[in-house]
Amino acid sequence: MDSLGGVDLAHAEYERRLRLVRPDQWGLPTPCAEWTVRDLVNHSVAAARAYLLMLEGCSRERASDELASDALGDNDPVEAFSSSAAALHDALRKPGALDVVCAHPLGDWPGTLLIRLRATDVGVHAWDLARAIGADEHLHPRLVELALEFWLPNAESFRDLPVFAPYTGPVDESVPPERRLLHLAGRRDPSD
């Protein structure tokens, strides 16, 4: 599976859990500090919209503004996520999209790296969403593999960025892949 397929798989894993959110669960806390379920979903939609803008050449400031926006408003969260994921799916497949250098708030990232970040971010947040609402937390093994292929070579530089939580456990090869990814992302598995 290539990175484009990885983004699609991450979106599918996320949406599968999103469709399980009951009306009384939007205010529940998530493993992301200070975020409710609604905040988490808003972040995922806002990030997709920011990625679309970055692929079109927006400034770093504009991307940051989009990431901080209320991307859900009064819209149906499932529809907002689904339509933003579909738009990103189409944008990533336009000729030259993966060659564009994007002004991401964390730095200049080529499209090829940006999509790997998206797949990893959405995959981890699918776990966060599942944990918050009490749904199946196990991620597709291929998504875990792709996320680790992205994260591990960049782990040291990610540790210096304020948007990534500190490790919550060992990240060496003795740890099962999904738990290893969760530790890298600052999450705790119940079996830890």
N, C-alpha and C positions, 0 to 999 in steps of 0.2 A: 504494500500500500504506500502510495506517495503522500506528500504533505497535503495536497488538495483533498485526497481521500480522508486523511487524518482530520482535517477541519470538518468535513461532512460527518464523520463518525462522532467527533466531539459534540457537534450540534445535535445529532440524533440522541446521544446519551443524555445530554442536558434536557432536551425537549421531552424525552420519555419521563423524566422525573418532574419536570415543570407541569406536565399534564395531570400529575397526581396531587398538586397543591390544592388543598381545600380552602374555601373562603376564610375560615377561622385561623389559617396558618400563615397569612401574609406578614403578621407582626412577630412571628417567632424568631428567636435569635439564631444565628448561623455560626459556624466555626470562624468566620471572618469577623475580627474584632469590630464591635459596634455596628454591624450590619444585620438587619432583619432579612427575612426571606424576600420581601419586596425590594430592599436595597440591593441584594445580591442579583436579583433578576434585572433590576434597573441597570446595574453595572454591566451585565452581559449584553444588554441591548445597546446601551450607550457606547460600549467598546466596539461593537459591530459597526455602528454608525460612524464612530471615529476612524475605524479602519477604512471604511469607504472614502471618507474625506482625505485620509492620508494617501490612499492610492491615487486620488485625483490631484495630489500635490498641495494640500493645505499646509498652513504653517503649524509649527509645534504648539503655539498658543491656541490656535483654533482647535487642534486635536485635544488639548487639555481641557478647553472649555466644553467640548462635546462629552468628554469622559465624565465631567462634573455635572452634566445636565440631568434633568428629570426626563429621561427618555421614555418613560411609561406614561406620564400624565394620567389621564383618565382612560387610557386605552386598555384593552384586554391584554394582560401580560403574555399569554400564550401566543396570541396573534402578533404582538409586537416583537417577540423573540423570533417567531417563525418567519415573519416577513423580513426582519433585519438579517437573519441567517441566509435566507434565499437571495437577498440582494448582494450580500457578501460573496456567496457562492458564485453568482454570475460575474461579479466584478473581478474576482480572482482568476477567472478563466478568459478574460479579455486578453488579446495579444499584447505582450509586453508587460502585463501587470506584475509579474514576478521579478522583473528587472528594475522596477521603479525603486528608488531610494526614498523612503518615507521619513518624514519628520515626526517620529514618535516622541512622546514626552520624555522617554528614557534615553533618547539619542537617535541618530540616523540609522535606520534599519532597512536593508533591502527587502523587497517583497517576499523573497524566499525565506527569510528569517521571520518576518512578520507573521506569516501563516503558521509557522511552527509554534510561535508564541501564542497565537490565537487557539490552536488546537490544545496546547498544554493548559492554558488559562481556563478555557471552557471545560476541559476534562476535569481539572481539579475542582472547579466550581460545581460541576455535576455531582461530585462527591459531597461537597459542602451542602448543596441543596438536598440531596438524599439524607444526609445526616440530620439536617434541620427538621425535615418533615417525617422522619422515621421510615424512609423508603429503602429499597435495596441500594447499598452503597458500593457494591462491586462494579468496577469499571471494566469495560471491554479490554481483554488482555493486549490486543493490538494497539489500542489507544495508550495504554500504560507504557508499552514498549516505545512507541513514537515519542511520548512525552519524555521518557528517560533519555532517549537518543538526543533530544534537544537540550534537556536540562543539564545532564552530567558534564558535557564539555564546557558549559557556561556557568557551572555552579559557583565557582569562586567569584566571578564578576557579579553574579546575581546577589550574593551575600552582602555586597556593598551597597545595594540599592534599597532605599527605604520602603519600597512597595512589597518586598518579599519578607515573609516572617522567618525568624530563626529556625534552624533545624530542630526537630522534636525527638530525634532518635538517630540511631546509626544509619548511614547511607551507603555502606559498603556492600559488596556482592553477596555477603552472607544473609542479607535481609531479602525476603521475598519482594518481587518487583513492585507490586502495588503499595506495600507498606513503605518501601524505599522512596517511591514517589511522594507519598503522603509526608514522610519525614522531611524530604527536601522542601516541600511546600509549607512546612510549619504546621502540619496537621497531626493529630493523634488518632491512631486506630484503637478501637476498644480493647484489642488484645495486647496493646503495649503496656 
